[in-house]
C-alpha cells in the first residue's frame, strides 16, 4: 500500500477525484436543466462547475496552500456573471432566462466549494438546487391553476396560413382561445381574441409571437382573473 502512495501523489489522484465530483454535481443540475429544455443545459453546467473548481484548486497550488479565498471567489463570480447575462433574453419589455442565470451562478459556487474541499456543502447545495428546480414544480403549477385572462390583438401579414399558424402556436402553448374574430385593416389581417390560462404562459406566447416573422405587431392587455 505504501508503494502506491508516491504514484498517487505524482498523479494527483486527489485532484482528479475533486474534478470528477465537480463534473458529477454540475452534471446533476445540468441534466435537470437539459430535461426542461433550457439553453444552459448539461454540458454548460458541467463546464462551469468544473472550471470554477479547477480555478480554485490552481489558486491553492499557486499560493502555496494559503490563497486569498475571497479574491478567488469574487473573480469567478465576475466571470460567471457574463455567462449568466448571456442567458437572459430581452424582447420588447419581457425578460426570460433569469432562472438559468441564477443556476449558472449557483453552479459556479458549487464548483468553488468543491475546489475548497467543502464537499458536504457542495453536495448539500446541489441537492437543494435540484429540490428547488424540480421539486417545487408541482407547487408552482398549483399556484398557476388560477386562470389568467388577457385580451390579445395580433396584426398579421396577409400571407396564406398565417392565422392558422398563430392559433396553433397559442393552443400548443396551453392557452385557450375565446371570442375570437378576424378583421382586415389596410394591408394587414387582425386577429383579436381572449386568452385563458396560466399567467406565465401568456408572457411566453407574447414573446413567441413577437419573434414570428409573419407578425407585424402584438398587443396584450390583462383582463379580470377567473
Secondary structure, DSSP 4 states (H G I P E B T S, - for coil): -HHHHHHHHHHTHHHHHHHHHHHHHHHHHHHHHHHTT-SS-HHHHHHHHHHHHHHHHHHHHHTTT---HHHHHHHHHHHHHHHHHHT-EEETTEEE-HHHHHHHHHHHHHHHHHHTT-HHHHHHHHHHHHIIIIITHHHHHHHTTSPEEEEEEEEEE--TTHHHHHHHHHHHHTPEEEEEEEEEETTEEEEEEEEEE-HHHHHHHHHHHHT-TTEEEEEEEE----
